Amino acid sequence: MATQPNQALPNGYRLNEYTIVRKIGGGGFSLVYLARDDANQPVAIKEYLPGALVLRTEGSVIVQASSTENNNIFRHGMKCFFEEGRALACINHPNVIRVVNFFRANDTVYMVMRFERGKTLQQHIQANRGSIRESFIRRVFAQLLNGLREVHTHKLLHLDIKPSNIYIRLDGSPVLIDFGAARQTLTQEESKLQPMYTPGFAAPEQYHNRERLGPWSDIYSVGASLYACLAGYPPQAADARLLNDKMVPATVNWRGTYSAQLLETIDNCLKLNYMERPQSVFSLQKVLMDRTSMTLPRPSLLSSIKHSLTKDLF
C-alpha cells in the first residue's frame, strides 16, 4: 500500500504542555518535531503517523484511519508504540535516547524525548569516507554498547541499528536513537504489523524466522554499522547473502589498514548463522575495549602512496 503524505502539525501548535516549533524529521511510520516545554527547554516529539494506514488532511490535527481494516491495524500499532514509550521511559542511560513523556492526543500517540545536539554517525561517515580512525570506531561503539546492554537488560530489542540511528553528541559521546523497530521484545508475541528493517543492516532472521530474534540480531546490525564505517556503505543485504553471498569479508578488504582483531570482530558479527555470532553485547564490548590489539602492520610503500592520493582527492 502506498504511503500517504500526511500533514505535519503546524508550527506554534500547542500539544499538551509542549509548543511545536517545527517538523525536523520523519518517515513512513512517524513524524518528529522540535518543540519546547513550559520551561522553554527543547524536546523532540515523535508522533505515530503511519502514512499507509491513516490520513490527516490540511487544516486538521486529528488522525483518521483510511479504512476499517486499516483502523484495526493502526490501533494495534498505536498500542505497541505506546508500550514502546513506556518501556523506553524506564531506561535512563547516557547512551540511549531519553524518553521523558508519552501520551495520547489527536487520536494517536506521542513520545517526548530529550533533544540532542550533534550529528549522526552516517553524517560523520560521509564527511570522512575511508579515513575513520580505529580509535574513534572503538571508542564510539564501546560506549554505544553500554547503552545497548541496558536496552537488552530491559528485554527490548532495537532491530534498526544503523549509522543514521547512532547520534554523536557535540562532546563526542554516542547515543542510540529511533527505536522505530523496537516493538518486538524478548517476551512479546510477534507484532501483527509488517516488520520494519533496513536492508544491509538487518539480520537474516529479521527477514525470515523472526521467532529467532534476540540480542544477536542487534549484534549483526552493529557489525554492519562497523562495516559501513570502513566502507562508507553497508554490506550486502542479508536476504541476498542467503541466496548468493558476495560480501567481501572485512579481514580481506581492509587487511593492513585496521587491526586484525577489529576486522575479525566485524566478520564474526556478520555471520549469517545467528548461533555463530557473539551472543551477548558484553562479549563484543570486551573485544572493542581491548586497545592492545590495535597494532597495525607497517604499510607498504604502494599502500602509503594510494592513501596519500586518496586523501588529496577527498
PASEBA-1860 file (N, C-alpha, C; in nm, 3 decimals):
! residues 314
1> MATQPNQA> 0.085/-0.120/0.000/0.000/0.000/0.000/0.088/0.125/0.000 ~ 0.056/0.222/-0.084/0.136/0.343/-0.093/0.122/0.426/0.033 ~ 0.231/0.492/0.070/0.229/0.578/0.188/0.173/0.714/0.151 ~ 0.080/0.764/0.233/0.019/0.894/0.208/0.104/1.005/0.270 ~ 0.121/1.118/0.199/0.194/1.231/0.257/0.104/1.305/0.356 ~ 0.122/1.281/0.483/0.036/1.341/0.584/0.083/1.480/0.625 ~ -0.012/1.564/0.661/0.018/1.699/0.706/0.082/1.695/0.845 ~ 0.189/1.771/0.862/0.251/1.783/0.995/0.170/1.879/1.080
9> LPNGYRLN> 0.187/1.870/1.210/0.125/1.968/1.299/0.183/2.106/1.269 ~ 0.103/2.211/1.274/0.153/2.344/1.239/0.249/2.399/1.343 ~ 0.343/2.481/1.297/0.434/2.549/1.389/0.353/2.635/1.486 ~ 0.392/2.630/1.613/0.321/2.706/1.715/0.204/2.631/1.777 ~ 0.174/2.512/1.726/0.062/2.434/1.780/0.091/2.391/1.923 ~ -0.011/2.401/2.008/0.002/2.364/2.149/-0.041/2.218/2.167 ~ 0.053/2.132/2.204/0.030/1.989/2.222/0.057/1.954/2.368 ~ -0.053/1.943/2.445/-0.040/1.928/2.591/0.045/2.041/2.646
17> EYTIVRKI> 0.153/2.009/2.718/0.236/2.117/2.774/0.352/2.156/2.683 ~ 0.343/2.121/2.555/0.452/2.149/2.461/0.402/2.237/2.346 ~ 0.494/2.319/2.294/0.464/2.403/2.179/0.552/2.358/2.063 ~ 0.488/2.321/1.953/0.561/2.275/1.835/0.638/2.391/1.773 ~ 0.768/2.372/1.753/0.850/2.473/1.685/0.850/2.446/1.535 ~ 0.886/2.323/1.498/0.884/2.285/1.355/0.905/2.135/1.343 ~ 0.869/2.083/1.228/0.898/1.943/1.197/1.046/1.930/1.164 ~ 1.113/1.828/1.219/1.257/1.811/1.194/1.291/1.676/1.132
25> GGGGFSLV> 1.192/1.589/1.115/1.222/1.460/1.055/1.099/1.373/1.047 ~ 1.119/1.254/0.997/1.008/1.159/0.989/1.027/1.061/0.876 ~ 0.942/0.958/0.877/0.946/0.856/0.774/0.806/0.803/0.750 ~ 0.798/0.676/0.710/0.670/0.618/0.677/0.580/0.590/0.795 ~ 0.640/0.587/0.916/0.561/0.550/1.033/0.541/0.663/1.133 ~ 0.621/0.768/1.123/0.612/0.872/1.225/0.668/1.004/1.173 ~ 0.632/1.111/1.244/0.692/1.243/1.222/0.761/1.284/1.351 ~ 0.867/1.364/1.337/0.941/1.411/1.454/0.943/1.563/1.452
33> YLARDDAN> 0.914/1.622/1.567/0.908/1.768/1.580/1.008/1.816/1.685 ~ 1.061/1.936/1.661/1.128/2.011/1.767/1.019/2.089/1.837 ~ 1.018/2.081/1.969/0.918/2.153/2.048/0.983/2.210/2.172 ~ 0.907/2.291/2.246/0.957/2.345/2.373/0.853/2.318/2.481 ~ 0.903/2.285/2.600/0.812/2.260/2.711/0.780/2.391/2.782 ~ 0.706/2.383/2.892/0.665/2.504/2.963/0.782/2.578/3.026 ~ 0.895/2.509/3.044/1.016/2.574/3.096/1.104/2.625/2.983 ~ 1.052/2.623/2.860/1.121/2.670/2.740/1.242/2.583/2.704
41> QPVAIKEY> 1.243/2.458/2.752/1.351/2.365/2.718/1.315/2.289/2.591 ~ 1.412/2.269/2.500/1.381/2.198/2.376/1.363/2.049/2.399 ~ 1.269/1.990/2.328/1.246/1.846/2.330/1.218/1.801/2.187 ~ 1.234/1.673/2.163/1.195/1.613/2.035/1.069/1.530/2.060 ~ 0.969/1.547/1.977/0.843/1.473/1.993/0.819/1.388/1.869 ~ 0.805/1.258/1.890/0.773/1.166/1.781/0.623/1.137/1.782 ~ 0.561/1.157/1.668/0.417/1.134/1.652/0.396/1.007/1.570 ~ 0.318/0.913/1.622/0.287/0.791/1.548/0.190/0.824/1.435
49> LPGALVLR> 0.237/0.814/1.311/0.158/0.856/1.196/0.193/0.770/1.074 ~ 0.153/0.642/1.075/0.185/0.555/0.961/0.104/0.592/0.837 ~ 0.173/0.647/0.739/0.105/0.701/0.622/0.026/0.599/0.542 ~ 0.063/0.471/0.552/-0.009/0.368/0.479/-0.143/0.334/0.542 ~ -0.165/0.382/0.665/-0.285/0.345/0.739/-0.378/0.461/0.770 ~ -0.322/0.581/0.789/-0.404/0.693/0.837/-0.384/0.817/0.752 ~ -0.477/0.911/0.769/-0.473/1.038/0.698/-0.492/1.153/0.796 ~ -0.424/1.263/0.768/-0.455/1.389/0.836/-0.456/1.496/0.728
57> TEGSVIVQ> -0.571/1.549/0.705/-0.587/1.645/0.596/-0.544/1.784/0.639 ~ -0.522/1.869/0.541/-0.480/2.007/0.566/-0.586/2.079/0.649 ~ -0.540/2.150/0.751/-0.629/2.225/0.838/-0.682/2.146/0.955 ~ -0.645/2.018/0.965/-0.691/1.933/1.076/-0.570/1.879/1.152 ~ -0.590/1.851/1.280/-0.484/1.788/1.360/-0.523/1.645/1.397 ~ -0.648/1.608/1.373/-0.698/1.476/1.410/-0.654/1.372/1.306 ~ -0.611/1.256/1.355/-0.568/1.146/1.268/-0.686/1.052/1.245 ~ -0.708/1.012/1.120/-0.817/0.922/1.086/-0.766/0.806/1.002
65> ASSTENNN> -0.810/0.684/1.036/-0.772/0.567/0.956/-0.837/0.576/0.819 ~ -0.767/0.528/0.717/-0.818/0.539/0.580/-0.918/0.429/0.545 ~ -0.934/0.328/0.632/-1.035/0.224/0.611/-1.060/0.152/0.743 ~ -1.167/0.074/0.750/-1.197/-0.002/0.872/-1.088/-0.103/0.901 ~ -1.041/-0.170/0.798/-0.934/-0.268/0.816/-0.807/-0.200/0.867 ~ -0.774/-0.086/0.806/-0.655/-0.012/0.849/-0.670/0.040/0.991 ~ -0.792/0.070/1.031/-0.815/0.120/1.166/-0.775/0.016/1.270 ~ -0.807/-0.111/1.245/-0.770/-0.217/1.338/-0.618/-0.232/1.348
73> IFRHGMKC> -0.551/-0.226/1.233/-0.405/-0.237/1.231/-0.343/-0.116/1.300 ~ -0.398/0.003/1.271/-0.347/0.126/1.330/-0.361/0.123/1.482 ~ -0.475/0.077/1.532/-0.497/0.071/1.677/-0.398/-0.024/1.744 ~ -0.372/-0.135/1.677/-0.274/-0.229/1.732/-0.134/-0.165/1.734 ~ -0.098/-0.100/1.623/0.031/-0.033/1.616/0.045/0.079/1.717 ~ -0.064/0.153/1.738/-0.064/0.262/1.836/-0.040/0.207/1.976 ~ -0.101/0.094/2.007/-0.081/0.030/2.137/0.065/-0.012/2.154 ~ 0.124/-0.068/2.047/0.264/-0.108/2.053/0.356/0.013/2.071
81> FFEEGRAL> 0.326/0.121/1.999/0.404/0.245/2.008/0.398/0.300/2.150 ~ 0.280/0.298/2.209/0.262/0.349/2.345/0.339/0.262/2.444 ~ 0.333/0.131/2.426/0.406/0.040/2.515/0.556/0.054/2.498 ~ 0.598/0.085/2.374/0.739/0.112/2.347/0.784/0.234/2.426 ~ 0.703/0.340/2.425/0.735/0.460/2.503/0.743/0.430/2.651 ~ 0.652/0.348/2.699/0.652/0.311/2.841/0.781/0.235/2.876 ~ 0.821/0.142/2.787/0.942/0.063/2.813/1.067/0.150/2.808 ~ 1.075/0.238/2.708/1.194/0.322/2.694/1.203/0.426/2.804
89> ACINHPNV> 1.089/0.468/2.858/1.089/0.566/2.968/1.154/0.508/3.093 ~ 1.161/0.376/3.101/1.225/0.310/3.216/1.376/0.305/3.201 ~ 1.427/0.338/3.082/1.571/0.333/3.058/1.629/0.472/3.073 ~ 1.718/0.487/3.168/1.787/0.614/3.191/1.936/0.588/3.179 ~ 1.988/0.601/3.058/2.128/0.569/3.030/2.183/0.674/2.934 ~ 2.306/0.721/2.957/2.361/0.829/2.873/2.378/0.792/2.726 ~ 2.379/0.663/2.694/2.398/0.622/2.555/2.271/0.571/2.488 ~ 2.157/0.601/2.550/2.026/0.567/2.494/1.940/0.693/2.499
97> IRVVNFFR> 1.871/0.722/2.390/1.785/0.841/2.388/1.688/0.838/2.506 ~ 1.676/0.951/2.574/1.593/0.956/2.695/1.450/0.993/2.660 ~ 1.357/0.904/2.692/1.215/0.931/2.676/1.164/0.990/2.806 ~ 1.111/1.112/2.799/1.069/1.183/2.920/0.918/1.185/2.938 ~ 0.843/1.153/2.832/0.697/1.155/2.844/0.637/1.080/2.725 ~ 0.516/1.032/2.741/0.441/0.972/2.631/0.293/0.986/2.664 ~ 0.213/1.016/2.563/0.072/1.044/2.588/-0.010/1.027/2.460 ~ -0.142/1.026/2.477/-0.236/1.017/2.365/-0.296/1.155/2.338
105> ANDTVYMV> -0.309/1.189/2.211/-0.375/1.314/2.170/-0.403/1.305/2.021 ~ -0.502/1.378/1.975/-0.535/1.385/1.832/-0.561/1.247/1.771 ~ -0.612/1.154/1.853/-0.641/1.017/1.810/-0.517/0.940/1.767 ~ -0.403/0.977/1.822/-0.280/0.900/1.802/-0.196/0.911/1.930 ~ -0.070/0.871/1.924/0.015/0.875/2.043/0.145/0.948/2.013 ~ 0.204/1.002/2.119/0.326/1.083/2.108/0.430/1.035/2.209 ~ 0.556/1.044/2.168/0.667/1.011/2.254/0.758/1.134/2.262 ~ 0.784/1.182/2.383/0.865/1.302/2.403/1.004/1.260/2.448
113> MRFERGKT> 1.106/1.308/2.377/1.243/1.269/2.405/1.331/1.391/2.428 ~ 1.439/1.369/2.501/1.537/1.475/2.519/1.593/1.515/2.383 ~ 1.606/1.643/2.360/1.660/1.693/2.234/1.812/1.692/2.241 ~ 1.875/1.624/2.146/2.020/1.613/2.143/2.078/1.699/2.031 ~ 2.197/1.753/2.056/2.267/1.833/1.955/2.391/1.759/1.909 ~ 2.413/1.758/1.780/2.528/1.690/1.724/2.500/1.649/1.581 ~ 2.546/1.530/1.543/2.522/1.478/1.408/2.519/1.326/1.414 ~ 2.464/1.265/1.313/2.457/1.119/1.311/2.592/1.061/1.269
121> LQQHIQAN> 2.612/0.935/1.304/2.733/0.866/1.259/2.735/0.858/1.107 ~ 2.618/0.848/1.045/2.610/0.844/0.899/2.668/0.972/0.839 ~ 2.637/1.086/0.898/2.692/1.213/0.851/2.843/1.216/0.869 ~ 2.891/1.160/0.980/3.035/1.154/1.006/3.103/1.065/0.902 ~ 3.041/0.953/0.869/3.098/0.862/0.769/3.107/0.931/0.634 ~ 3.002/1.002/0.596/3.001/1.070/0.466/3.107/1.180/0.459 ~ 3.132/1.245/0.572/3.230/1.354/0.575/3.373/1.303/0.583 ~ 3.390/1.179/0.629/3.526/1.125/0.649/3.542/0.989/0.581
129> RGSIRESF> 3.483/0.975/0.468/3.478/0.845/0.400/3.618/0.789/0.375 ~ 3.638/0.666/0.424/3.764/0.598/0.402/3.876/0.641/0.494 ~ 3.850/0.732/0.587/3.959/0.781/0.674/3.919/0.786/0.820 ~ 3.826/0.701/0.861/3.784/0.699/1.001/3.883/0.616/1.082 ~ 3.934/0.673/1.187/4.037/0.607/1.267/3.977/0.493/1.349 ~ 4.059/0.390/1.369/4.014/0.276/1.450/3.988/0.318/1.594 ~ 4.067/0.410/1.646/4.047/0.455/1.784/3.909/0.520/1.800 ~ 3.865/0.595/1.699/3.732/0.656/1.702/3.624/0.548/1.699
137> IRRVFAQL> 3.640/0.452/1.610/3.541/0.344/1.597/3.527/0.268/1.727 ~ 3.639/0.230/1.787/3.635/0.153/1.912/3.571/0.234/2.024 ~ 3.608/0.360/2.033/3.555/0.444/2.142/3.404/0.460/2.129 ~ 3.358/0.494/2.009/3.215/0.517/1.988/3.134/0.391/2.013 ~ 3.178/0.279/1.957/3.097/0.158/1.969/3.107/0.093/2.107 ~ 3.221/0.107/2.173/3.230/0.055/2.310/3.132/0.128/2.401 ~ 3.122/0.261/2.384/3.026/0.339/2.463/2.882/0.306/2.422 ~ 2.859/0.296/2.292/2.725/0.268/2.243/2.674/0.134/2.296
145> LNGLREVH> 2.763/0.037/2.304/2.723/-0.096/2.352/2.686/-0.094/2.499 ~ 2.737/0.003/2.574/2.688/0.021/2.711/2.538/0.045/2.710 ~ 2.496/0.131/2.619/2.353/0.161/2.608/2.273/0.042/2.558 ~ 2.328/-0.029/2.460/2.256/-0.144/2.405/2.242/-0.255/2.509 ~ 2.343/-0.270/2.593/2.333/-0.368/2.704/2.215/-0.333/2.795 ~ 2.199/-0.205/2.821/2.088/-0.162/2.906/1.954/-0.190/2.839 ~ 1.947/-0.167/2.709/1.825/-0.197/2.634/1.791/-0.345/2.645 ~ 1.889/-0.431/2.624/1.866/-0.575/2.631/1.832/-0.620/2.773
153> THKLLHLD> 1.887/-0.552/2.872/1.854/-0.584/3.011/1.706/-0.565/3.037 ~ 1.646/-0.467/2.968/1.502/-0.442/2.982/1.420/-0.529/2.886 ~ 1.484/-0.632/2.830/1.418/-0.727/2.740/1.354/-0.659/2.619 ~ 1.427/-0.563/2.566/1.384/-0.492/2.447/1.492/-0.505/2.342 ~ 1.452/-0.519/2.218/1.545/-0.521/2.105/1.528/-0.392/2.025 ~ 1.638/-0.342/1.969/1.628/-0.222/1.887/1.582/-0.257/1.746 ~ 1.654/-0.350/1.682/1.619/-0.404/1.549/1.628/-0.304/1.435 ~ 1.690/-0.189/1.457/1.714/-0.096/1.346/1.840/-0.014/1.372
161> IKPSNIYI> 1.942/-0.080/1.426/2.070/-0.012/1.449/2.140/0.009/1.316 ~ 2.178/0.133/1.290/2.248/0.171/1.168/2.310/0.307/1.194 ~ 2.406/0.350/1.112/2.474/0.477/1.138/2.380/0.597/1.149 ~ 2.269/0.598/1.076/2.177/0.712/1.086/2.096/0.710/1.215 ~ 2.100/0.598/1.289/2.033/0.590/1.419/2.131/0.592/1.535 ~ 2.255/0.629/1.504/2.357/0.649/1.608/2.395/0.796/1.604 ~ 2.365/0.866/1.710/2.386/1.011/1.714/2.513/1.040/1.792 ~ 2.598/1.126/1.736/2.722/1.167/1.803/2.701/1.307/1.858
169> RLDGSPVL> 2.697/1.317/1.990/2.678/1.448/2.053/2.798/1.539/2.029 ~ 2.783/1.664/2.065/2.890/1.762/2.047/3.014/1.725/2.127 ~ 2.996/1.652/2.240/3.111/1.611/2.321/3.172/1.480/2.273 ~ 3.120/1.425/2.163/3.176/1.303/2.105/3.113/1.175/2.155 ~ 3.026/1.182/2.253/2.963/1.061/2.306/2.847/1.018/2.216 ~ 2.828/0.887/2.198/2.721/0.837/2.111/2.593/0.812/2.188 ~ 2.481/0.821/2.117/2.351/0.788/2.176/2.269/0.713/2.072 ~ 2.209/0.605/2.116/2.126/0.522/2.029/1.987/0.585/2.019
177> IDFGAARQ> 1.944/0.614/1.897/1.816/0.683/1.878/1.723/0.599/1.792 ~ 1.602/0.648/1.776/1.500/0.595/1.686/1.476/0.445/1.702 ~ 1.402/0.413/1.806/1.363/0.275/1.830/1.236/0.242/1.751 ~ 1.231/0.286/1.627/1.111/0.264/1.547/1.079/0.118/1.522 ~ 1.178/0.030/1.535/1.154/-0.112/1.513/1.155/-0.190/1.643 ~ 1.152/-0.120/1.754/1.171/-0.187/1.884/1.042/-0.242/1.943 ~ 0.944/-0.269/1.859/0.818/-0.321/1.912/0.826/-0.469/1.945 ~ 0.932/-0.535/1.900/0.947/-0.677/1.929/1.034/-0.693/2.053
185> TLTQEESK> 0.977/-0.736/2.163/1.053/-0.760/2.285/1.093/-0.905/2.292 ~ 1.174/-0.938/2.390/1.220/-1.075/2.405/1.111/-1.167/2.456 ~ 1.001/-1.112/2.505/0.894/-1.195/2.561/0.762/-1.176/2.488 ~ 0.751/-1.072/2.410/0.624/-1.037/2.345/0.601/-1.124/2.222 ~ 0.474/-1.152/2.194/0.442/-1.222/2.070/0.474/-1.133/1.951 ~ 0.499/-1.194/1.838/0.537/-1.119/1.718/0.429/-1.018/1.680 ~ 0.473/-0.899/1.648/0.379/-0.794/1.611/0.304/-0.831/1.484 ~ 0.178/-0.790/1.476/0.098/-0.814/1.356/0.130/-0.712/1.248
193> LQPMYTPG> 0.200/-0.608/1.286/0.239/-0.509/1.187/0.349/-0.565/1.098 ~ 0.359/-0.513/0.977/0.464/-0.557/0.887/0.599/-0.524/0.949 ~ 0.693/-0.622/0.951/0.824/-0.597/1.012/0.894/-0.479/0.947 ~ 0.969/-0.405/1.026/1.045/-0.291/0.978/1.193/-0.324/0.987 ~ 1.266/-0.302/0.879/1.409/-0.325/0.883/1.475/-0.245/0.771 ~ 1.607/-0.230/0.782/1.683/-0.157/0.682/1.776/-0.254/0.611 ~ 1.757/-0.279/0.480/1.844/-0.371/0.407/1.991/-0.333/0.422 ~ 2.074/-0.433/0.443/2.217/-0.410/0.464/2.253/-0.411/0.611
201> FAAPEQYH> 2.162/-0.363/0.694/2.187/-0.359/0.838/2.103/-0.461/0.916 ~ 1.996/-0.510/0.855/1.908/-0.605/0.923/1.965/-0.746/0.918 ~ 1.950/-0.818/1.028/1.996/-0.957/1.037/1.908/-1.048/0.952 ~ 1.960/-1.164/0.910/1.880/-1.256/0.828/1.748/-1.294/0.893 ~ 1.749/-1.312/1.025/1.627/-1.356/1.093/1.520/-1.247/1.100 ~ 1.555/-1.123/1.060/1.453/-1.019/1.051/1.370/-1.034/0.924 ~ 1.425/-1.102/0.824/1.351/-1.129/0.701/1.266/-1.255/0.716 ~ 1.323/-1.356/0.779/1.256/-1.484/0.798/1.287/-1.532/0.940
209> NRERLGPW> 1.210/-1.626/0.988/1.236/-1.687/1.119/1.245/-1.584/1.231 ~ 1.146/-1.494/1.237/1.151/-1.388/1.337/1.139/-1.441/1.480 ~ 1.101/-1.567/1.493/1.098/-1.625/1.627/1.240/-1.645/1.681 ~ 1.340/-1.633/1.595/1.479/-1.648/1.637/1.546/-1.515/1.669 ~ 1.469/-1.408/1.669/1.525/-1.277/1.705/1.577/-1.278/1.848 ~ 1.688/-1.209/1.868/1.747/-1.199/2.002/1.856/-1.094/2.002 ~ 1.931/-1.081/2.110/2.041/-0.984/2.115/2.138/-0.999/1.998 ~ 2.157/-1.122/1.951/2.245/-1.148/1.838/2.197/-1.081/1.710
217> SDIYSVGA> 2.067/-1.048/1.703/2.014/-0.977/1.586/2.063/-0.833/1.585 ~ 2.061/-0.768/1.701/2.117/-0.633/1.712/2.268/-0.636/1.689 ~ 2.334/-0.745/1.730/2.479/-0.756/1.712/2.514/-0.763/1.563 ~ 2.431/-0.829/1.483/2.452/-0.828/1.338/2.449/-0.684/1.287 ~ 2.353/-0.606/1.333/2.339/-0.466/1.289/2.457/-0.381/1.334 ~ 2.510/-0.411/1.453/2.631/-0.342/1.500/2.747/-0.374/1.405 ~ 2.760/-0.502/1.368/2.865/-0.541/1.275/2.851/-0.472/1.141 ~ 2.728/-0.461/1.092/2.704/-0.393/0.964/2.737/-0.245/0.974
225> SLYACLAG> 2.711/-0.185/1.090/2.743/-0.044/1.111/2.894/-0.023/1.118 ~ 2.964/-0.117/1.181/3.111/-0.113/1.184/3.165/-0.125/1.042 ~ 3.109/-0.216/0.965/3.148/-0.236/0.826/3.129/-0.106/0.747 ~ 3.018/-0.039/0.770/2.988/0.086/0.700/3.088/0.196/0.735 ~ 3.139/0.193/0.858/3.241/0.292/0.898/3.366/0.277/0.812 ~ 3.399/0.154/0.777/3.519/0.127/0.698/3.494/0.148/0.549 ~ 3.377/0.102/0.502/3.350/0.102/0.357/3.285/0.232/0.309 ~ 3.208/0.296/0.397/3.130/0.412/0.356/2.991/0.373/0.310
233> YPPQAADA> 2.962/0.244/0.310/2.831/0.192/0.269/2.808/0.060/0.342 ~ 2.682/0.014/0.351/2.654/-0.110/0.424/2.699/-0.233/0.346 ~ 2.711/-0.347/0.414/2.741/-0.471/0.343/2.621/-0.517/0.261 ~ 2.642/-0.619/0.181/2.533/-0.678/0.102/2.418/-0.717/0.195 ~ 2.296/-0.692/0.152/2.179/-0.723/0.234/2.175/-0.871/0.268 ~ 2.130/-0.901/0.390/2.134/-1.038/0.441/2.050/-1.134/0.358 ~ 1.933/-1.089/0.310/1.849/-1.180/0.231/1.918/-1.218/0.100 ~ 1.991/-1.122/0.041/2.067/-1.151/-0.081/2.187/-1.241/-0.050
241> RLLNDKMV> 2.249/-1.220/0.065/2.362/-1.305/0.105/2.320/-1.450/0.124 ~ 2.199/-1.470/0.172/2.149/-1.606/0.191/2.138/-1.681/0.058 ~ 2.110/-1.607/-0.049/2.097/-1.667/-0.182/2.231/-1.679/-0.253 ~ 2.312/-1.573/-0.243/2.442/-1.570/-0.310/2.531/-1.470/-0.238 ~ 2.608/-1.520/-0.144/2.689/-1.433/-0.057/2.809/-1.378/-0.134 ~ 2.802/-1.248/-0.166/2.910/-1.181/-0.238/2.984/-1.080/-0.149 ~ 2.950/-1.077/-0.021/3.014/-0.981/0.069/3.161/-1.016/0.088 ~ 3.247/-0.920/0.060/3.390/-0.941/0.083/3.417/-0.923/0.231
249> PATVNWRG> 3.474/-1.023/0.299/3.498/-1.011/0.443/3.585/-0.891/0.477 ~ 3.562/-0.836/0.593/3.642/-0.722/0.639/3.789/-0.759/0.649 ~ 3.818/-0.884/0.688/3.957/-0.929/0.701/4.029/-0.932/0.568 ~ 3.955/-0.937/0.459/4.014/-0.933/0.325/4.021/-0.789/0.274 ~ 3.913/-0.716/0.291/3.902/-0.581/0.235/3.998/-0.481/0.298 ~ 4.019/-0.490/0.430/4.096/-0.386/0.500/4.215/-0.442/0.576 ~ 4.267/-0.554/0.528/4.386/-0.611/0.589/4.502/-0.512/0.578 ~ 4.565/-0.485/0.691/4.677/-0.392/0.691/4.637/-0.248/0.716
257> TYSAQLLE> 4.508/-0.218/0.708/4.459/-0.082/0.734/4.404/-0.070/0.875 ~ 4.335/-0.176/0.918/4.282/-0.182/1.055/4.334/-0.309/1.121 ~ 4.328/-0.315/1.253/4.381/-0.431/1.324/4.305/-0.558/1.287 ~ 4.377/-0.670/1.291/4.315/-0.799/1.260/4.201/-0.828/1.356 ~ 4.217/-0.788/1.481/4.112/-0.816/1.581/3.982/-0.745/1.546 ~ 3.990/-0.617/1.509/3.870/-0.543/1.473/3.803/-0.605/1.350 ~ 3.882/-0.639/1.250/3.827/-0.695/1.126/3.762/-0.831/1.151 ~ 3.826/-0.914/1.233/3.768/-1.044/1.267/3.638/-1.027/1.345
265> TIDNCLKL> 3.634/-0.926/1.430/3.513/-0.899/1.509/3.397/-0.861/1.417 ~ 3.424/-0.777/1.319/3.320/-0.737/1.223/3.267/-0.860/1.149 ~ 3.359/-0.944/1.099/3.317/-1.063/1.026/3.237/-1.158/1.114 ~ 3.274/-1.170/1.241/3.200/-1.257/1.333/3.059/-1.204/1.358 ~ 3.046/-1.073/1.369/2.914/-1.013/1.390/2.823/-1.035/1.270 ~ 2.884/-1.046/1.152/2.807/-1.056/1.028/2.786/-1.200/0.981 ~ 2.806/-1.295/1.069/2.778/-1.434/1.034/2.629/-1.450/1.004 ~ 2.597/-1.521/0.898/2.457/-1.542/0.862/2.386/-1.631/0.963
273> NYMERPQS> 2.457/-1.729/1.016/2.402/-1.816/1.120/2.410/-1.742/1.253 ~ 2.296/-1.712/1.312/2.296/-1.632/1.435/2.370/-1.699/1.549 ~ 2.381/-1.831/1.546/2.450/-1.902/1.654/2.601/-1.886/1.646 ~ 2.652/-1.840/1.532/2.796/-1.820/1.514/2.840/-1.679/1.549 ~ 2.744/-1.589/1.574/2.778/-1.452/1.613/2.804/-1.444/1.763 ~ 2.867/-1.334/1.809/2.871/-1.311/1.954/2.728/-1.313/2.007 ~ 2.706/-1.381/2.117/2.570/-1.400/2.168/2.527/-1.291/2.265 ~ 2.622/-1.211/2.311/2.587/-1.104/2.405/2.666/-0.979/2.372
281> VFSLQKVL> 2.608/-0.866/2.407/2.675/-0.738/2.385/2.802/-0.730/2.468 ~ 2.800/-0.787/2.587/2.916/-0.780/2.676/3.039/-0.844/2.612 ~ 3.022/-0.960/2.549/3.136/-1.028/2.487/3.193/-0.945/2.372 ~ 3.106/-0.879/2.297/3.150/-0.792/2.188/3.220/-0.669/2.242 ~ 3.166/-0.614/2.348/3.221/-0.493/2.407/3.362/-0.516/2.460 ~ 3.386/-0.631/2.519/3.519/-0.664/2.572/3.624/-0.658/2.462 ~ 3.589/-0.706/2.344/3.682/-0.706/2.232/3.711/-0.563/2.187 ~ 3.607/-0.481/2.175/3.625/-0.344/2.127/3.702/-0.258/2.226
289> MDRTSMTL> 3.696/-0.292/2.353/3.768/-0.215/2.455/3.912/-0.259/2.468 ~ 3.951/-0.367/2.399/4.088/-0.418/2.405/4.174/-0.342/2.306 ~ 4.233/-0.234/2.350/4.313/-0.150/2.261/4.455/-0.204/2.241 ~ 4.490/-0.311/2.313/4.624/-0.369/2.295/4.637/-0.438/2.160 ~ 4.523/-0.462/2.094/4.525/-0.533/1.966/4.520/-0.438/1.847 ~ 4.545/-0.310/1.871/4.532/-0.212/1.764/4.660/-0.193/1.684 ~ 4.768/-0.265/1.717/4.893/-0.252/1.644/4.874/-0.300/1.501 ~ 4.910/-0.216/1.407/4.892/-0.248/1.266/5.026/-0.280/1.202
297> PRPSLLSS> 5.026/-0.365/1.099/5.149/-0.389/1.025/5.193/-0.262/0.954 ~ 5.323/-0.247/0.936/5.375/-0.129/0.868/5.326/-0.130/0.723 ~ 5.261/-0.023/0.676/5.208/-0.023/0.539/5.319/-0.025/0.435 ~ 5.291/-0.089/0.323/5.387/-0.092/0.214/5.396/0.046/0.150 ~ 5.500/0.067/0.071/5.517/0.194/0.002/5.399/0.220/-0.091 ~ 5.352/0.115/-0.160/5.240/0.131/-0.254/5.114/0.173/-0.181 ~ 5.083/0.108/-0.068/4.960/0.144/0.005/4.971/0.284/0.062 ~ 5.093/0.327/0.102/5.111/0.463/0.154/5.084/0.566/0.045
305> IKHSLTKD> 5.132/0.537/-0.077/5.109/0.628/-0.190/4.961/0.635/-0.223 ~ 4.892/0.517/-0.224/4.749/0.514/-0.252/4.671/0.594/-0.149 ~ 4.709/0.580/-0.020/4.639/0.653/0.085/4.659/0.803/0.069 ~ 4.783/0.843/0.032/4.813/0.985/0.015/4.733/1.044/-0.101 ~ 4.725/0.969/-0.212/4.649/1.016/-0.328/4.501/1.027/-0.297 ~ 4.447/0.927/-0.226/4.305/0.929/-0.189/4.275/1.047/-0.099 ~ 4.365/1.073/-0.003/4.345/1.185/0.089/4.344/1.317/0.014 ~ 4.434/1.328/-0.087/4.439/1.452/-0.164/4.312/1.472/-0.246
313> LF> 4.255/1.359/-0.297/4.135/1.368/-0.380/4.013/1.407/-0.301 ~ 4.004/1.361/-0.176/3.883/1.382/-0.098/3.907/1.476/0.018
END
